């Protein structure tokens, strides 16, 4: 059987020596390293040096670097607090949550690289799901649709945050206007153009409405 996650693992009881470090101490040290040197600089040894101890000691608290990343993400998510606004429609509320989460990522770019596929959400991270489900409480949709909406919404936010922190550089050295006339014309039009300030909002709205209220198409055979 797999070991319990960091969040399900029992804490030490009253008996025995008190732990030398708390999870908050470890997370704070790791986040400090990530903030100054990026996520690649975060290792068990580096965190141990920050705390004035050894890496082997840290393994008594977190089982692996992946678990350390889970702890860091959840600790950072403790700062993500959004005041509820009763009476707002579900779409406006989800847009507001998306904008708040985008700001959260931009303030802590290392979070974008600390989302391993095996990430185990902690209590603070789960609050994001709770916020979104609360926004969709009055929406007459099954739970599956709501959870799928949260998943896609989260992915779009990460995509925009990544682009904002490290814009992708596309090369078109192989472009031949004779073979690719439409692309050449489009790039010419975009040469002095920048994405509009409301691209994120427009994208979020289009994605959400498409997921929750997908258009119905009736194909007719002729």
TORPA-4810 file (N, C-alpha, C, O; in nm, 3 decimals):
<nodes>
NODE_1_0.085_-0.120_0.000_0.000_0.000_0.000_0.088_0.124_0.000_0.191_0.127_0.067_X
NODE_2_0.049_0.223_-0.073_0.126_0.347_-0.079_0.125_0.416_0.057_0.031_0.404_0.135_X
NODE_3_0.234_0.489_0.082_0.240_0.567_0.206_0.136_0.677_0.203_0.105_0.729_0.095_X
NODE_4_0.081_0.714_0.320_-0.016_0.823_0.322_0.049_0.953_0.279_0.169_0.973_0.297_X
NODE_5_-0.031_1.040_0.223_0.022_1.168_0.178_0.065_1.252_0.298_0.036_1.220_0.413_X
NODE_6_0.133_1.358_0.266_0.181_1.449_0.371_0.066_1.497_0.458_0.083_1.516_0.578_X
NODE_7_-0.051_1.516_0.397_-0.164_1.573_0.469_-0.237_1.468_0.553_-0.304_1.502_0.651_X
NODE_8_-0.225_1.341_0.514_-0.294_1.235_0.588_-0.205_1.170_0.693_-0.253_1.091_0.775_X
NODE_9_-0.078_1.202_0.690_0.016_1.139_0.782_-0.005_1.192_0.923_-0.013_1.314_0.942_X
NODE_10_-0.014_1.105_1.022_-0.036_1.152_1.159_0.083_1.230_1.212_0.198_1.196_1.184_X
NODE_11_0.055_1.333_1.287_0.161_1.411_1.350_0.204_1.342_1.480_0.131_1.258_1.533_X
NODE_12_0.319_1.377_1.528_0.367_1.317_1.652_0.277_1.354_1.768_0.223_1.465_1.775_X
NODE_13_0.262_1.260_1.857_0.179_1.284_1.974_0.256_1.359_2.081_0.363_1.414_2.057_X
NODE_14_0.199_1.360_2.200_0.260_1.435_2.309_0.386_1.367_2.361_0.477_1.433_2.413_X
NODE_15_0.392_1.234_2.346_0.509_1.163_2.396_0.626_1.176_2.300_0.609_1.199_2.180_X
NODE_16_0.744_1.162_2.357_0.863_1.170_2.274_0.909_1.314_2.260_0.838_1.408_2.297_X
NODE_17_1.029_1.331_2.206_1.083_1.466_2.190_1.003_1.548_2.089_0.952_1.495_1.990_X
NODE_18_0.993_1.675_2.117_0.921_1.764_2.025_1.000_1.776_1.895_1.123_1.780_1.898_X
NODE_19_0.930_1.782_1.783_1.001_1.797_1.655_1.080_1.927_1.653_1.036_2.030_1.704_X
NODE_20_1.198_1.920_1.594_1.286_2.037_1.591_1.235_2.144_1.496_1.254_2.263_1.518_X
NODE_21_1.168_2.099_1.388_1.117_2.192_1.288_0.970_2.162_1.261_0.924_2.049_1.275_X
NODE_22_0.898_2.266_1.221_0.761_2.248_1.177_0.757_2.250_1.026_0.850_2.297_0.961_X
NODE_23_0.649_2.198_0.969_0.635_2.200_0.824_0.636_2.343_0.770_0.684_2.368_0.660_X
NODE_24_0.583_2.435_0.850_0.582_2.576_0.808_0.724_2.629_0.795_0.754_2.707_0.704_X
NODE_25_0.813_2.588_0.887_0.953_2.632_0.880_1.019_2.581_0.752_1.091_2.654_0.684_X
NODE_26_0.993_2.454_0.721_1.053_2.393_0.603_1.000_2.459_0.476_1.077_2.490_0.385_X
NODE_27_0.869_2.480_0.471_0.809_2.542_0.353_0.859_2.684_0.333_0.889_2.724_0.221_X
NODE_28_0.870_2.759_0.441_0.916_2.898_0.432_1.059_2.904_0.378_1.090_2.988_0.293_X
NODE_29_1.144_2.815_0.427_1.283_2.813_0.379_1.289_2.776_0.231_1.365_2.836_0.155_X
NODE_30_1.209_2.678_0.191_1.209_2.635_0.051_1.155_2.744_-0.041_1.210_2.767_-0.149_X
NODE_31_1.050_2.812_0.002_0.993_2.919_-0.079_1.091_3.035_-0.092_1.099_3.099_-0.197_X
NODE_32_1.165_3.062_0.013_1.266_3.169_0.007_1.371_3.136_-0.100_1.413_3.224_-0.175_X
NODE_33_1.411_3.011_-0.107_1.509_2.969_-0.208_1.450_2.981_-0.348_1.515_3.031_-0.439_X
NODE_34_1.326_2.934_-0.364_1.261_2.939_-0.496_1.240_3.082_-0.543_1.252_3.110_-0.662_X
NODE_35_1.208_3.170_-0.451_1.184_3.310_-0.487_1.311_3.378_-0.537_1.306_3.459_-0.629_X
NODE_36_1.423_3.344_-0.478_1.548_3.409_-0.516_1.621_3.338_-0.629_1.687_3.402_-0.711_X
NODE_37_1.610_3.205_-0.635_1.688_3.131_-0.733_1.611_3.043_-0.827_1.670_2.971_-0.907_X
NODE_38_1.479_3.046_-0.818_1.398_2.960_-0.903_1.381_2.822_-0.842_1.451_2.785_-0.748_X
NODE_39_1.288_2.748_-0.897_1.256_2.618_-0.839_1.372_2.519_-0.853_1.387_2.429_-0.770_X
NODE_40_1.452_2.535_-0.957_1.565_2.443_-0.977_1.664_2.449_-0.862_1.738_2.354_-0.838_X
NODE_41_1.666_2.561_-0.790_1.759_2.576_-0.679_1.711_2.507_-0.552_1.786_2.495_-0.455_X
NODE_42_1.587_2.462_-0.553_1.529_2.400_-0.433_1.568_2.253_-0.429_1.532_2.175_-0.518_X
NODE_43_1.640_2.215_-0.327_1.675_2.075_-0.302_1.667_2.051_-0.152_1.664_2.145_-0.073_X
NODE_44_1.664_1.926_-0.114_1.660_1.895_0.028_1.784_1.951_0.098_1.776_2.001_0.210_X
NODE_45_1.898_1.941_0.031_2.022_1.991_0.089_2.019_2.144_0.105_2.061_2.197_0.207_X
NODE_46_1.967_2.214_0.002_1.962_2.360_0.008_1.869_2.407_0.119_1.900_2.501_0.192_X
NODE_47_1.755_2.340_0.132_1.661_2.376_0.239_1.722_2.347_0.375_1.708_2.426_0.468_X
NODE_48_1.790_2.235_0.385_1.856_2.200_0.512_1.960_2.305_0.549_1.970_2.343_0.666_X
NODE_49_2.036_2.352_0.451_2.135_2.456_0.479_2.069_2.583_0.529_2.121_2.649_0.619_X
NODE_50_1.954_2.617_0.471_1.880_2.735_0.516_1.840_2.721_0.663_1.841_2.819_0.738_X
NODE_51_1.805_2.601_0.701_1.758_2.578_0.838_1.872_2.545_0.935_1.850_2.536_1.056_X
NODE_52_1.992_2.528_0.882_2.105_2.495_0.968_2.104_2.351_1.015_2.144_2.322_1.127_X
NODE_53_2.059_2.262_0.928_2.056_2.120_0.964_2.103_2.038_0.844_2.164_2.092_0.752_X
NODE_54_2.076_1.909_0.845_2.120_1.822_0.737_2.000_1.773_0.656_1.887_1.772_0.704_X
NODE_55_2.028_1.732_0.533_1.921_1.682_0.447_1.857_1.558_0.507_1.736_1.539_0.497_X
NODE_56_1.938_1.473_0.569_1.883_1.351_0.628_1.782_1.382_0.738_1.687_1.306_0.759_X
NODE_57_1.801_1.493_0.806_1.705_1.533_0.909_1.572_1.571_0.847_1.466_1.540_0.903_X
NODE_58_1.576_1.638_0.733_1.451_1.681_0.669_1.365_1.564_0.626_1.243_1.574_0.620_X
NODE_59_1.430_1.452_0.595_1.352_1.336_0.550_1.264_1.278_0.661_1.178_1.194_0.634_X
NODE_60_1.285_1.322_0.782_1.194_1.283_0.891_1.062_1.360_0.880_0.962_1.321_0.941_X
NODE_61_1.062_1.468_0.803_0.943_1.554_0.792_0.877_1.542_0.654_0.754_1.533_0.645_X
NODE_62_0.957_1.543_0.550_0.904_1.527_0.414_0.979_1.412_0.348_1.102_1.403_0.359_X
NODE_63_0.907_1.325_0.280_0.966_1.201_0.231_1.049_1.217_0.104_1.133_1.132_0.074_X
NODE_64_1.026_1.325_0.030_1.095_1.342_-0.098_1.088_1.487_-0.142_1.019_1.569_-0.080_X
NODE_65_1.160_1.518_-0.249_1.152_1.654_-0.304_1.013_1.681_-0.359_0.962_1.793_-0.347_X
NODE_66_0.950_1.581_-0.421_0.814_1.600_-0.471_0.719_1.638_-0.358_0.634_1.725_-0.374_X
NODE_67_0.736_1.574_-0.246_0.651_1.606_-0.131_0.682_1.747_-0.080_0.593_1.818_-0.034_X
NODE_68_0.808_1.784_-0.088_0.846_1.920_-0.050_0.778_2.022_-0.140_0.732_2.126_-0.093_X
NODE_69_0.771_1.992_-0.270_0.704_2.083_-0.364_0.556_2.093_-0.331_0.499_2.202_-0.336_X
NODE_70_0.493_1.981_-0.297_0.352_1.985_-0.258_0.333_2.077_-0.138_0.238_2.155_-0.132_X
NODE_71_0.425_2.066_-0.042_0.418_2.149_0.078_0.435_2.296_0.043_0.364_2.382_0.096_X
NODE_72_0.528_2.327_-0.046_0.551_2.465_-0.088_0.428_2.524_-0.155_0.386_2.636_-0.124_X
NODE_73_0.370_2.447_-0.248_0.252_2.496_-0.321_0.138_2.524_-0.225_0.074_2.629_-0.234_X
NODE_74_0.114_2.432_-0.134_0.001_2.452_-0.043_0.026_2.567_0.053_-0.068_2.638_0.090_X
NODE_75_0.150_2.585_0.095_0.182_2.697_0.182_0.161_2.829_0.109_0.108_2.924_0.166_X
NODE_76_0.203_2.835_-0.017_0.183_2.957_-0.096_0.035_2.984_-0.118_-0.007_3.100_-0.124_X
NODE_77_-0.044_2.878_-0.131_-0.187_2.894_-0.154_-0.260_2.946_-0.031_-0.375_2.988_-0.040_X
NODE_78_-0.194_2.945_0.083_-0.256_3.001_0.204_-0.283_3.150_0.188_-0.372_3.205_0.252_X
NODE_79_-0.204_3.214_0.101_-0.222_3.358_0.077_-0.334_3.387_-0.022_-0.373_3.502_-0.040_X
NODE_80_-0.386_3.283_-0.086_-0.492_3.304_-0.185_-0.627_3.303_-0.113_-0.688_3.198_-0.092_X
NODE_81_-0.670_3.421_-0.077_-0.797_3.438_-0.005_-0.883_3.535_-0.084_-0.841_3.648_-0.111_X
NODE_82_-1.002_3.492_-0.120_-1.094_3.575_-0.198_-1.223_3.591_-0.120_-1.286_3.493_-0.081_X
NODE_83_-1.261_3.715_-0.097_-1.385_3.741_-0.024_-1.506_3.705_-0.110_-1.513_3.745_-0.226_X
NODE_84_-1.601_3.631_-0.054_-1.720_3.596_-0.132_-1.805_3.719_-0.162_-1.810_3.814_-0.084_X
NODE_85_-1.870_3.716_-0.274_-1.960_3.825_-0.313_-2.096_3.765_-0.349_-2.122_3.736_-0.465_X
NODE_86_-2.180_3.747_-0.251_-2.311_3.687_-0.275_-2.392_3.769_-0.376_-2.385_3.892_-0.380_X
NODE_87_-2.468_3.697_-0.456_-2.555_3.765_-0.550_-2.496_3.780_-0.689_-2.569_3.813_-0.783_X
NODE_88_-2.367_3.758_-0.704_-2.306_3.769_-0.837_-2.337_3.643_-0.917_-2.351_3.534_-0.862_X
NODE_89_-2.349_3.659_-1.048_-2.375_3.542_-1.131_-2.249_3.457_-1.139_-2.138_3.507_-1.119_X
NODE_90_-2.267_3.329_-1.169_-2.156_3.233_-1.165_-2.043_3.272_-1.259_-1.926_3.253_-1.225_X
NODE_91_-2.075_3.326_-1.375_-1.971_3.358_-1.473_-1.884_3.473_-1.424_-1.761_3.466_-1.434_X
NODE_92_-1.946_3.577_-1.373_-1.869_3.692_-1.322_-1.781_3.651_-1.205_-1.669_3.699_-1.190_X
NODE_93_-1.833_3.562_-1.121_-1.757_3.520_-1.004_-1.638_3.433_-1.044_-1.529_3.447_-0.988_X
NODE_94_-1.657_3.344_-1.139_-1.545_3.262_-1.185_-1.440_3.347_-1.257_-1.321_3.320_-1.246_X
NODE_95_-1.484_3.448_-1.329_-1.389_3.540_-1.393_-1.307_3.612_-1.287_-1.186_3.629_-1.303_X
NODE_96_-1.372_3.653_-1.181_-1.301_3.722_-1.073_-1.200_3.629_-1.006_-1.088_3.670_-0.976_X
NODE_97_-1.239_3.504_-0.984_-1.148_3.406_-0.925_-1.029_3.380_-1.017_-0.915_3.368_-0.971_X
NODE_98_-1.056_3.371_-1.146_-0.949_3.346_-1.243_-0.848_3.461_-1.244_-0.727_3.437_-1.247_X
NODE_99_-0.897_3.583_-1.241_-0.807_3.699_-1.240_-0.724_3.701_-1.112_-0.606_3.735_-1.115_X
NODE_100_-0.785_3.665_-1.000_-0.712_3.661_-0.873_-0.604_3.553_-0.875_-0.494_3.575_-0.826_X
NODE_101_-0.636_3.438_-0.933_-0.538_3.330_-0.939_-0.425_3.366_-1.035_-0.309_3.331_-1.009_X
NODE_102_-0.455_3.434_-1.144_-0.350_3.478_-1.236_-0.253_3.571_-1.164_-0.132_3.558_-1.179_X
NODE_103_-0.306_3.665_-1.088_-0.220_3.756_-1.010_-0.135_3.678_-0.910_-0.019_3.711_-0.887_X
NODE_104_-0.193_3.575_-0.852_-0.121_3.493_-0.754_-0.001_3.424_-0.820_0.108_3.422_-0.763_X
NODE_105_-0.021_3.370_-0.938_0.090_3.306_-1.010_0.197_3.407_-1.050_0.316_3.380_-1.038_X
NODE_106_0.154_3.523_-1.098_0.250_3.623_-1.143_0.333_3.676_-1.027_0.448_3.717_-1.047_X
NODE_107_0.277_3.676_-0.908_0.351_3.722_-0.791_0.452_3.618_-0.743_0.550_3.652_-0.677_X
NODE_108_0.429_3.490_-0.778_0.518_3.382_-0.736_0.540_3.287_-0.855_0.485_3.177_-0.857_X
NODE_109_0.619_3.329_-0.952_0.633_3.251_-1.076_0.682_3.109_-1.056_0.654_3.022_-1.139_X
NODE_110_0.755_3.082_-0.948_0.805_2.946_-0.926_0.691_2.846_-0.912_0.710_2.726_-0.934_X
NODE_111_0.572_2.895_-0.876_0.456_2.806_-0.863_0.424_2.734_-0.993_0.376_2.621_-0.992_X
NODE_112_0.451_2.800_-1.105_0.419_2.742_-1.235_0.500_2.616_-1.263_0.454_2.528_-1.336_X
NODE_113_0.619_2.608_-1.207_0.705_2.491_-1.227_0.690_2.390_-1.115_0.749_2.282_-1.120_X
NODE_114_0.613_2.424_-1.014_0.597_2.336_-0.898_0.465_2.261_-0.903_0.407_2.229_-0.799_X
NODE_115_0.419_2.233_-1.024_0.292_2.163_-1.041_0.316_2.028_-1.107_0.273_2.005_-1.220_X
NODE_116_0.386_1.937_-1.037_0.411_1.805_-1.097_0.282_1.729_-1.121_0.181_1.755_-1.055_X
NODE_117_0.286_1.636_-1.214_0.166_1.561_-1.249_0.112_1.484_-1.130_-0.008_1.456_-1.122_X
NODE_118_0.200_1.449_-1.038_0.157_1.371_-0.923_0.123_1.460_-0.803_0.107_1.410_-0.692_X
NODE_119_0.112_1.587_-0.825_0.088_1.681_-0.716_-0.032_1.640_-0.632_-0.140_1.611_-0.684_X
NODE_120_-0.011_1.638_-0.501_-0.118_1.603_-0.407_-0.167_1.732_-0.342_-0.094_1.791_-0.263_X
NODE_121_-0.288_1.776_-0.373_-0.335_1.904_-0.318_-0.354_1.897_-0.167_-0.409_1.801_-0.114_X
NODE_122_-0.308_2.002_-0.100_-0.327_2.013_0.043_-0.451_2.096_0.075_-0.524_2.135_-0.016_X
NODE_123_-0.475_2.121_0.202_-0.598_2.192_0.243_-0.611_2.331_0.185_-0.722_2.373_0.151_X
NODE_124_-0.503_2.404_0.172_-0.512_2.539_0.116_-0.538_2.534_-0.034_-0.612_2.617_-0.088_X
NODE_125_-0.476_2.438_-0.102_-0.498_2.423_-0.245_-0.641_2.381_-0.275_-0.700_2.426_-0.373_X
NODE_126_-0.697_2.296_-0.190_-0.835_2.251_-0.209_-0.934_2.365_-0.196_-1.047_2.356_-0.245_X
NODE_127_-0.892_2.472_-0.131_-0.982_2.587_-0.115_-1.015_2.650_-0.250_-1.122_2.708_-0.267_X
NODE_128_-0.923_2.640_-0.346_-0.949_2.690_-0.482_-1.071_2.619_-0.541_-1.158_2.682_-0.601_X
NODE_129_-1.075_2.487_-0.524_-1.189_2.411_-0.574_-1.317_2.454_-0.501_-1.423_2.465_-0.562_X
NODE_130_-1.304_2.477_-0.372_-1.421_2.518_-0.294_-1.474_2.653_-0.341_-1.595_2.672_-0.353_X
NODE_131_-1.383_2.746_-0.366_-1.423_2.877_-0.417_-1.500_2.863_-0.548_-1.606_2.923_-0.567_X
NODE_132_-1.444_2.783_-0.639_-1.507_2.767_-0.771_-1.642_2.698_-0.760_-1.738_2.738_-0.827_X
NODE_133_-1.651_2.596_-0.679_-1.779_2.526_-0.663_-1.883_2.616_-0.598_-2.001_2.608_-0.630_X
NODE_134_-1.839_2.700_-0.507_-1.932_2.796_-0.445_-1.984_2.893_-0.550_-2.102_2.927_-0.549_X
NODE_135_-1.897_2.936_-0.640_-1.940_3.028_-0.746_-2.042_2.962_-0.837_-2.129_3.029_-0.893_X
NODE_136_-2.032_2.830_-0.853_-2.124_2.757_-0.940_-2.237_2.687_-0.865_-2.306_2.602_-0.920_X
NODE_137_-2.256_2.724_-0.740_-2.355_2.656_-0.657_-2.494_2.658_-0.720_-2.565_2.557_-0.719_X
NODE_138_-2.534_2.772_-0.774_-2.669_2.786_-0.829_-2.680_2.734_-0.973_-2.787_2.737_-1.033_X
NODE_139_-2.569_2.689_-1.027_-2.567_2.644_-1.166_-2.626_2.504_-1.176_-2.584_2.413_-1.105_X
NODE_140_-2.722_2.488_-1.264_-2.789_2.359_-1.280_-2.709_2.270_-1.374_-2.745_2.249_-1.490_X
NODE_141_-2.597_2.219_-1.321_-2.510_2.131_-1.397_-2.462_2.019_-1.305_-2.451_2.039_-1.184_X
NODE_142_-2.434_1.901_-1.360_-2.385_1.791_-1.277_-2.246_1.820_-1.221_-2.173_1.905_-1.273_X
NODE_143_-2.212_1.750_-1.115_-2.082_1.771_-1.051_-1.967_1.747_-1.148_-1.866_1.818_-1.142_X
NODE_144_-1.980_1.650_-1.237_-1.873_1.622_-1.333_-1.845_1.745_-1.420_-1.729_1.780_-1.442_X
NODE_145_-1.950_1.809_-1.468_-1.931_1.928_-1.552_-1.862_2.038_-1.474_-1.775_2.107_-1.528_X
NODE_146_-1.899_2.055_-1.349_-1.838_2.160_-1.267_-1.690_2.131_-1.242_-1.607_2.222_-1.250_X
NODE_147_-1.657_2.006_-1.212_-1.518_1.971_-1.187_-1.435_1.982_-1.315_-1.320_2.025_-1.312_X
NODE_148_-1.493_1.942_-1.427_-1.423_1.958_-1.555_-1.399_2.106_-1.585_-1.294_2.143_-1.637_X
NODE_149_-1.496_2.188_-1.552_-1.482_2.332_-1.573_-1.367_2.389_-1.490_-1.290_2.471_-1.539_X
NODE_150_-1.357_2.345_-1.366_-1.248_2.392_-1.280_-1.113_2.348_-1.336_-1.017_2.425_-1.336_X
NODE_151_-1.106_2.224_-1.384_-0.980_2.174_-1.439_-0.935_2.252_-1.562_-0.818_2.289_-1.573_X
NODE_152_-1.027_2.276_-1.653_-0.992_2.351_-1.775_-0.959_2.496_-1.741_-0.864_2.552_-1.795_X
NODE_153_-1.037_2.555_-1.652_-1.012_2.693_-1.609_-0.872_2.705_-1.550_-0.799_2.800_-1.581_X
NODE_154_-0.834_2.611_-1.466_-0.702_2.614_-1.404_-0.592_2.606_-1.510_-0.491_2.675_-1.500_X
NODE_155_-0.613_2.522_-1.611_-0.514_2.509_-1.717_-0.498_2.636_-1.798_-0.386_2.672_-1.835_X
NODE_156_-0.608_2.704_-1.827_-0.601_2.829_-1.903_-0.527_2.936_-1.823_-0.447_3.012_-1.879_X
NODE_157_-0.553_2.941_-1.695_-0.484_3.040_-1.610_-0.334_3.016_-1.612_-0.256_3.110_-1.627_X
NODE_158_-0.293_2.890_-1.597_-0.150_2.856_-1.600_-0.089_2.893_-1.735_0.023_2.945_-1.740_X
NODE_159_-0.160_2.868_-1.843_-0.111_2.901_-1.977_-0.082_3.050_-1.990_0.024_3.089_-2.040_X
NODE_160_-0.175_3.133_-1.945_-0.155_3.278_-1.953_-0.044_3.324_-1.860_0.032_3.414_-1.894_X
NODE_161_-0.036_3.263_-1.742_0.069_3.302_-1.647_0.207_3.267_-1.702_0.300_3.346_-1.689_X
NODE_162_0.220_3.150_-1.763_0.348_3.111_-1.823_0.387_3.208_-1.934_0.503_3.249_-1.944_X
NODE_163_0.293_3.243_-2.017_0.322_3.333_-2.128_0.362_3.471_-2.078_0.445_3.538_-2.139_X
NODE_164_0.303_3.514_-1.967_0.334_3.646_-1.912_0.471_3.649_-1.846_0.539_3.751_-1.851_X
NODE_165_0.512_3.538_-1.785_0.640_3.536_-1.714_0.756_3.498_-1.805_0.870_3.539_-1.780_X
NODE_166_0.729_3.420_-1.909_0.833_3.380_-2.003_0.773_3.366_-2.141_0.746_3.255_-2.187_X
NODE_167_0.750_3.479_-2.209_0.688_3.474_-2.342_0.764_3.382_-2.438_0.886_3.387_-2.446_X
NODE_168_0.690_3.301_-2.507_0.753_3.208_-2.602_0.806_3.284_-2.723_0.743_3.378_-2.772_X
NODE_169_0.921_3.243_-2.768_0.982_3.306_-2.886_0.965_3.212_-3.005_1.023_3.104_-3.008_X
NODE_170_0.887_3.254_-3.100_0.862_3.173_-3.219_0.951_3.221_-3.333_0.960_3.341_-3.360_X
NODE_171_1.015_3.127_-3.399_1.096_3.161_-3.514_1.027_3.118_-3.642_0.970_3.009_-3.650_X
NODE_172_1.031_3.203_-3.741_0.967_3.173_-3.869_1.070_3.179_-3.982_1.043_3.233_-4.090_X
NODE_173_1.188_3.123_-3.955_1.294_3.127_-4.056_1.255_3.052_-4.182_1.301_3.085_-4.292_X
NODE_174_1.171_2.951_-4.167_1.133_2.870_-4.283_1.015_2.928_-4.360_0.968_2.869_-4.457_X
NODE_175_0.968_3.045_-4.317_0.851_3.104_-4.381_0.883_3.148_-4.524_0.980_3.220_-4.547_X
NODE_176_0.802_3.105_-4.615_0.813_3.144_-4.756_0.680_3.207_-4.797_0.580_3.136_-4.808_X
NODE_177_0.677_3.339_-4.819_0.551_3.405_-4.855_0.483_3.341_-4.975_0.360_3.347_-4.988_X
NODE_178_0.561_3.280_-5.063_0.500_3.216_-5.178_0.425_3.089_-5.140_0.322_3.058_-5.199_X
NODE_179_0.477_3.017_-5.042_0.415_2.891_-5.000_0.318_2.912_-4.884_0.224_2.834_-4.865_X
NODE_180_0.342_3.017_-4.807_0.258_3.042_-4.690_0.205_3.186_-4.694_0.235_3.264_-4.604_X
NODE_181_0.129_3.221_-4.795_0.086_3.361_-4.811_-0.004_3.410_-4.698_0.007_3.525_-4.656_X
NODE_182_-0.092_3.324_-4.648_-0.183_3.367_-4.542_-0.108_3.392_-4.412_-0.134_3.491_-4.343_X
NODE_183_-0.014_3.304_-4.378_0.065_3.322_-4.257_0.152_3.446_-4.269_0.165_3.521_-4.172_X
NODE_184_0.213_3.467_-4.384_0.297_3.585_-4.404_0.217_3.713_-4.387_0.265_3.808_-4.325_X
NODE_185_0.095_3.715_-4.441_0.011_3.834_-4.428_-0.029_3.856_-4.283_-0.032_3.970_-4.235_X
NODE_186_-0.061_3.747_-4.214_-0.101_3.759_-4.074_0.013_3.812_-3.988_-0.008_3.898_-3.903_X
NODE_187_0.134_3.762_-4.011_0.249_3.807_-3.933_0.283_3.952_-3.964_0.329_4.025_-3.876_X
NODE_188_0.261_3.993_-4.086_0.284_4.134_-4.121_0.189_4.224_-4.044_0.228_4.329_-3.995_X
NODE_189_0.063_4.182_-4.035_-0.036_4.261_-3.961_-0.004_4.266_-3.813_-0.034_4.364_-3.745_X
NODE_190_0.058_4.157_-3.762_0.086_4.148_-3.619_0.219_4.210_-3.580_0.251_4.218_-3.461_X
NODE_191_0.297_4.253_-3.677_0.433_4.299_-3.649_0.437_4.407_-3.543_0.522_4.405_-3.455_X
NODE_192_0.345_4.502_-3.552_0.344_4.613_-3.457_0.223_4.607_-3.364_0.182_4.707_-3.306_X
NODE_193_0.169_4.487_-3.352_0.048_4.470_-3.271_0.081_4.391_-3.146_0.172_4.308_-3.146_X
NODE_194_0.008_4.417_-3.041_0.024_4.344_-2.916_-0.113_4.294_-2.871_-0.215_4.353_-2.905_X
NODE_195_-0.113_4.183_-2.794_-0.242_4.133_-2.747_-0.317_4.239_-2.668_-0.257_4.313_-2.589_X
NODE_196_-0.447_4.246_-2.688_-0.527_4.343_-2.615_-0.529_4.314_-2.467_-0.509_4.200_-2.425_X
NODE_197_-0.551_4.416_-2.386_-0.548_4.399_-2.240_-0.656_4.307_-2.188_-0.647_4.258_-2.076_X
NODE_198_-0.758_4.283_-2.267_-0.869_4.202_-2.219_-0.870_4.062_-2.281_-0.972_3.993_-2.277_X
NODE_199_-0.758_4.020_-2.338_-0.753_3.887_-2.399_-0.780_3.778_-2.296_-0.852_3.682_-2.324_X
NODE_200_-0.722_3.793_-2.178_-0.743_3.692_-2.073_-0.890_3.682_-2.037_-0.946_3.573_-2.029_X
NODE_201_-0.953_3.798_-2.013_-1.094_3.797_-1.976_-1.181_3.738_-2.087_-1.272_3.660_-2.059_X
NODE_202_-1.152_3.774_-2.211_-1.231_3.722_-2.323_-1.215_3.570_-2.335_-1.312_3.498_-2.360_X
NODE_203_-1.093_3.524_-2.316_-1.068_3.380_-2.327_-1.138_3.304_-2.216_-1.202_3.201_-2.241_X
NODE_204_-1.126_3.354_-2.094_-1.191_3.288_-1.981_-1.342_3.281_-2.002_-1.403_3.177_-1.979_X
NODE_205_-1.400_3.391_-2.045_-1.546_3.393_-2.065_-1.587_3.294_-2.174_-1.685_3.222_-2.160_X
NODE_206_-1.511_3.292_-2.283_-1.545_3.201_-2.393_-1.532_3.055_-2.351_-1.616_2.972_-2.385_X
NODE_207_-1.427_3.025_-2.277_-1.405_2.887_-2.233_-1.514_2.843_-2.136_-1.569_2.734_-2.148_X
NODE_208_-1.546_2.930_-2.041_-1.646_2.894_-1.940_-1.784_2.875_-2.000_-1.854_2.778_-1.970_X
NODE_209_-1.824_2.968_-2.084_-1.957_2.956_-2.144_-1.964_2.836_-2.237_-2.068_2.771_-2.248_X
NODE_210_-1.854_2.805_-2.303_-1.852_2.690_-2.391_-1.861_2.559_-2.316_-1.922_2.463_-2.364_X
NODE_211_-1.798_2.553_-2.198_-1.801_2.431_-2.118_-1.935_2.410_-2.049_-1.987_2.298_-2.046_X
NODE_212_-1.989_2.517_-1.995_-2.111_2.505_-1.915_-2.236_2.508_-2.002_-2.333_2.438_-1.975_X
NODE_213_-2.232_2.590_-2.106_-2.347_2.600_-2.196_-2.302_2.574_-2.339_-2.304_2.665_-2.421_X
NODE_214_-2.262_2.450_-2.370_-2.212_2.422_-2.504_-2.320_2.440_-2.609_-2.436_2.405_-2.584_X
NODE_215_-2.285_2.493_-2.725_-2.385_2.510_-2.831_-2.432_2.375_-2.882_-2.355_2.280_-2.889_X
NODE_216_-2.556_2.368_-2.918_-2.610_2.244_-2.973_-2.620_2.258_-3.123_-2.673_2.356_-3.175_X
NODE_217_-2.568_2.160_-3.191_-2.569_2.161_-3.337_-2.649_2.041_-3.386_-2.628_1.929_-3.341_X
NODE_218_-2.736_2.066_-3.476_-2.814_1.958_-3.535_-2.770_1.942_-3.680_-2.792_2.028_-3.765_X
NODE_219_-2.708_1.829_-3.705_-2.662_1.804_-3.842_-2.777_1.749_-3.924_-2.851_1.662_-3.878_X
NODE_220_-2.791_1.799_-4.043_-2.898_1.755_-4.132_-2.838_1.694_-4.258_-2.752_1.753_-4.324_X
NODE_221_-2.885_1.579_-4.287_-2.839_1.513_-4.409_-2.924_1.559_-4.527_-3.047_1.568_-4.520_X
NODE_222_-2.856_1.588_-4.631_-2.928_1.631_-4.751_-2.910_1.527_-4.861_-2.963_1.545_-4.971_X
</nodes>
